[in-house]
Amino acid sequence: MTTTTSPPTAVPYAPGLDVKASVSKRPLSDFKLIAFDMDSTLINIECVDEIADAVGRKAEVAAITEATMRGEISDFKESLRQRVALLKGVHADSMEGVYRDRLRLNPGAAELVAACKKVGMKVLLVSGGFTFFTDRVRDELAIDFTRSNMLEIKDGLLTGHMVDQPWGDICDGEEKKKMLLQTCAQLGISPLQAIAMGDGANDLPMMSVAGLSVAYHAKPQVREQAMVAISEGGLDRLLEVFRP
């Protein structure tokens, strides 16, 4: 009696780095754009959760964030509106404290961005988080393009609402995908020449159109669908996937 075995779905590069068998080893320079999610991908925190801590609502907000990132709450826009509403009355200075005292780049973030820039790639930061933080991370890493949400502030306090921007109201999964595709068009490249990297369910739309999708310490649903999954170590472990 003969038996057949199914081909492996992932190639073990090293512990904590899983690569689908369909991913061929190629130079990083084959890609022209890398798109990052921010919260829990490029940085170590979920900013909305940490802002909520200022009014004693971190646990409540974090529970909604976790359910949303796991894909258990499918309407990201409504989820974000609920969480932002709970921030009403937070002093704007509290956000400065979150940035200064709690926000850190995840390990390997600066190294990966530098490696991408060295081979001529552009960098996009596209986030369901807030401009207060994305602008600072953009400046710190010399990121080329950003899209994120803007919190409304009146008399130095958060109102519990967001400000509409020229492109729309809320940067959700579909907006992330739209921004990636628009940036590719602006650069005159195919989406297949883009890398998309994230950790939550709202990153899946942009990951679905990119030439290479990468899950970083991600939720199960995202790990399963990504071409590359990093579960141990820093963001720069992605560089192990490429050949010189």
C-alpha positions in Angstrom: 0.0 0.0 0.0 1.4 3.4 -1.0 0.7 6.6 0.8 1.0 10.2 -0.5 1.8 13.2 1.6 0.7 16.7 1.1 3.3 19.3 0.2 4.4 21.4 3.2 2.5 24.7 3.6 5.4 26.5 5.2 9.2 26.2 5.0 11.0 26.4 8.3 13.8 29.0 7.9 14.6 29.1 11.6 12.5 29.0 14.8 9.9 31.7 14.9 10.0 32.4 11.1 7.5 30.5 8.9 7.5 31.0 5.2 4.9 29.6 2.8 6.4 27.1 0.3 5.1 29.4 -2.6 7.5 32.2 -1.5 10.7 32.1 -3.5 14.0 33.5 -2.2 14.7 36.7 -4.1 16.6 40.0 -3.6 14.9 42.6 -1.4 15.5 45.1 -4.3 12.8 43.3 -6.3 10.3 45.1 -4.1 9.8 48.9 -4.4 7.4 49.6 -1.4 6.9 48.3 2.1 3.7 49.2 4.0 3.6 48.9 7.8 0.8 48.9 10.2 1.8 50.9 13.3 0.3 49.7 16.6 1.7 46.4 17.7 3.6 46.1 14.4 6.0 49.0 14.0 5.6 50.1 17.6 5.1 48.2 20.9 1.7 49.5 22.0 -1.9 50.0 21.0 -2.0 53.8 21.3 -5.8 54.0 21.9 -5.5 51.6 24.8 -2.7 53.7 26.4 -4.6 57.0 26.0 -7.6 55.4 27.7 -5.4 54.6 30.7 -5.5 58.3 31.5 -9.2 58.1 32.3 -9.1 54.6 33.9 -10.6 52.9 30.9 -7.7 51.0 29.5 -9.1 47.5 30.3 -12.5 48.4 28.6 -10.9 49.9 25.5 -8.2 47.1 25.3 -10.9 44.4 25.3 -12.5 46.0 22.3 -9.2 46.5 20.5 -8.2 42.8 21.1 -11.6 41.5 19.8 -11.3 43.8 16.7 -7.7 42.7 15.9 -8.7 39.1 16.3 -11.5 39.6 13.7 -14.2 38.9 16.3 -15.6 42.5 15.7 -15.8 42.9 11.9 -16.8 46.6 11.8 -13.5 48.4 12.5 -15.0 51.8 12.0 -17.7 51.3 14.6 -15.2 49.6 16.9 -12.9 52.6 16.7 -15.7 55.1 17.2 -16.7 53.3 20.4 -13.1 53.3 21.7 -12.5 57.0 20.8 -15.8 58.0 22.5 -14.4 56.5 25.7 -11.4 58.9 25.4 -13.7 62.0 25.8 -12.2 64.4 28.4 -8.6 63.1 28.2 -6.2 66.0 28.2 -4.2 66.3 25.0 -1.0 66.4 27.1 -1.7 62.7 28.0 -0.9 61.7 24.4 2.5 63.4 24.8 3.1 61.3 27.9 2.1 58.1 26.0 4.6 59.0 23.2 7.4 59.9 25.6 7.0 57.2 28.3 5.3 54.2 26.7 5.8 54.2 22.9 8.9 52.4 21.6 9.8 51.1 18.2 9.6 47.4 18.1 12.9 45.5 17.8 14.3 45.6 14.3 12.0 48.3 13.1 14.8 50.9 12.4 17.0 48.2 10.9 14.3 46.9 8.5 13.3 50.4 7.4 17.0 51.3 6.8 17.6 48.1 4.8 14.6 48.8 2.6 15.6 52.4 2.0 19.2 51.2 1.2 17.9 49.3 -1.8 15.7 52.2 -3.0 12.3 51.2 -1.5 9.7 53.7 -0.4 8.1 53.2 3.0 4.4 53.6 3.8 2.9 53.8 7.3 -0.8 53.1 7.2 -2.6 52.9 10.5 -6.0 52.7 12.2 -4.3 54.7 14.9 -3.8 58.5 15.2 -1.9 61.2 13.4 -0.4 62.4 16.7 1.7 59.2 16.8 2.1 58.4 13.1 3.6 61.9 12.4 6.2 61.4 15.1 7.1 57.8 14.0 7.2 59.1 10.4 9.7 61.7 11.4 11.8 59.4 13.5 12.2 56.8 10.7 12.1 59.2 7.7 9.0 57.4 6.3 7.7 58.5 2.9 3.9 58.2 3.2 1.4 58.0 6.0 -2.3 57.6 6.5 -4.1 57.5 9.8 -6.9 59.0 11.9 -7.1 62.4 13.5 -8.5 62.9 17.0 -10.6 66.0 17.6 -9.3 68.3 20.3 -11.1 71.3 21.8 -9.8 73.5 24.6 -7.0 71.0 25.1 -9.3 68.0 25.6 -10.2 65.1 23.4 -13.9 65.4 22.4 -14.4 61.7 21.8 -14.7 62.2 18.1 -12.4 62.1 15.0 -11.9 64.7 12.4 -12.9 63.9 8.8 -9.9 64.3 6.4 -9.8 64.9 2.6 -9.6 61.2 1.9 -12.4 60.2 4.2 -13.5 59.6 7.8 -11.6 56.5 9.2 -8.6 54.6 8.1 -9.9 51.0 8.4 -8.8 47.9 6.5 -10.3 48.9 3.2 -8.7 52.4 3.5 -5.3 50.7 4.2 -5.7 48.6 1.0 -6.8 51.7 -0.9 -3.8 53.7 0.3 -1.4 50.9 -0.6 -2.8 50.7 -4.1 -2.8 54.5 -4.5 0.8 54.7 -3.4 1.8 52.0 -5.9 0.0 53.9 -8.7 1.8 57.1 -7.6 5.1 55.3 -7.7 4.3 53.6 -11.1 4.7 50.1 -9.7 2.6 47.0 -9.4 1.1 46.0 -6.0 3.1 42.8 -6.6 6.2 44.9 -6.0 4.9 45.9 -2.5 5.3 44.2 0.9 2.5 44.6 3.5 3.2 44.0 7.1 0.7 43.9 10.0 -0.7 42.0 13.0 -4.5 42.4 13.1 -7.5 41.6 11.0 -7.8 45.1 9.7 -4.4 44.5 7.9 -5.7 41.6 5.9 -7.2 43.7 3.0 -3.8 45.4 2.2 -1.9 42.2 2.8 -4.2 40.5 0.2 -3.1 42.7 -2.6 0.6 42.9 -1.9 3.2 40.8 -3.5 4.4 39.7 -0.1 2.3 39.6 3.1 4.0 39.5 6.5 2.4 38.8 9.9 4.4 40.1 12.8 3.6 38.6 16.2 0.1 38.5 14.8 -3.4 37.2 15.6 -4.0 33.6 14.5 -6.2 34.6 11.5 -3.4 36.9 10.2 -0.7 34.3 10.7 -2.6 31.7 8.8 -3.2 34.0 5.8 0.2 35.7 5.6 3.0 34.4 3.3 5.5 35.1 6.0 4.9 34.9 9.7 7.4 36.2 12.3 6.5 34.9 15.8 9.9 35.3 17.5 12.4 38.1 17.3 12.2 41.5 15.7 10.9 43.0 12.5 14.2 42.7 10.8 13.8 38.9 10.7 12.0 39.6 7.5 15.4 40.1 5.9 16.2 36.4 6.4 13.6 35.7 3.6 15.6 37.5 1.0 18.8 36.6 -0.7 21.7 39.1 -1.2 
